[in-house]
């Protein structure tokens, strides 16, 4: 039996296999990013995701053809509600 895995499924699988690392990156990003410094949620969310990807960088930087943007989109889908709550709960 053969399975066909799309790029987005591959990105999600990469994240889910390393979920403990991803969750730690989320906690670190939430701790250091202050929502009061941003004019909009979109700016905050974008910076939050970049911080998460920076924390995870050491695990994917040697993977040839790693889909950075696709993985960031998957992080956005997985953590959307948590990032939204973090922004509006701590908003100045």
C-alpha positions in Angstrom: 0.0 0.0 0.0 1.3 3.4 -0.9 0.4 6.7 0.8 0.6 10.0 -0.8 1.4 12.8 1.6 1.0 16.4 0.6 3.4 19.2 1.6 1.1 20.6 4.2 0.6 17.1 5.7 4.3 16.7 5.7 4.8 20.0 7.6 2.1 19.1 10.1 3.6 15.7 10.7 7.0 17.3 11.2 5.5 19.6 13.9 3.5 16.9 15.5 6.4 14.5 15.8 8.3 17.3 17.7 5.3 18.6 19.5 7.1 18.9 22.9 9.7 21.2 21.2 6.9 23.2 19.4 5.0 23.6 22.7 8.1 24.8 24.4 8.8 27.3 21.6 5.2 28.6 22.0 5.7 29.1 25.8 9.0 30.9 25.2 7.5 33.2 22.6 4.5 34.0 24.8 6.8 34.9 27.6 9.0 37.3 25.7 6.6 39.0 23.3 4.6 41.8 24.7 1.3 42.5 22.9 1.4 46.2 24.1 4.2 46.9 21.6 2.1 46.1 18.6 -0.6 48.2 16.9 -2.6 45.2 15.6 -3.1 41.5 16.1 -1.7 40.7 12.7 1.6 42.3 13.6 1.7 40.5 16.9 0.8 37.1 15.3 3.4 37.4 12.6 6.2 38.3 15.1 5.0 35.5 17.5 5.3 32.9 14.7 8.7 34.2 13.6 9.9 33.8 17.2 8.6 30.3 17.3 10.3 29.4 14.1 13.5 30.9 15.4 13.3 28.7 18.5 12.8 25.7 16.2 15.5 26.7 13.7 18.1 24.4 15.2 15.9 21.4 14.4 15.3 22.1 10.7 18.1 24.2 9.3 20.0 21.3 7.9 16.9 19.8 6.2 17.3 20.3 2.5 14.1 21.8 0.9 12.5 22.5 4.3 9.2 24.4 3.7 9.6 27.3 6.1 6.5 29.2 5.0 4.4 26.1 5.0 5.5 25.1 8.5 4.8 28.6 9.7 1.3 28.4 8.2 0.8 25.1 10.0 1.9 26.7 13.3 -0.6 29.5 12.6 -3.4 27.0 12.2 -2.4 24.9 15.2 -1.9 27.8 17.7 -4.4 30.4 16.3 -6.7 30.4 19.3 -3.8 30.3 21.8 -2.1 33.3 20.1 -5.4 35.2 20.0 -6.1 34.6 23.7 -2.5 35.6 24.5 -2.9 38.8 22.6 -6.3 39.9 24.0 -5.7 38.7 27.6 -2.5 40.7 27.9 -3.4 43.7 25.7 -2.8 47.1 27.3 
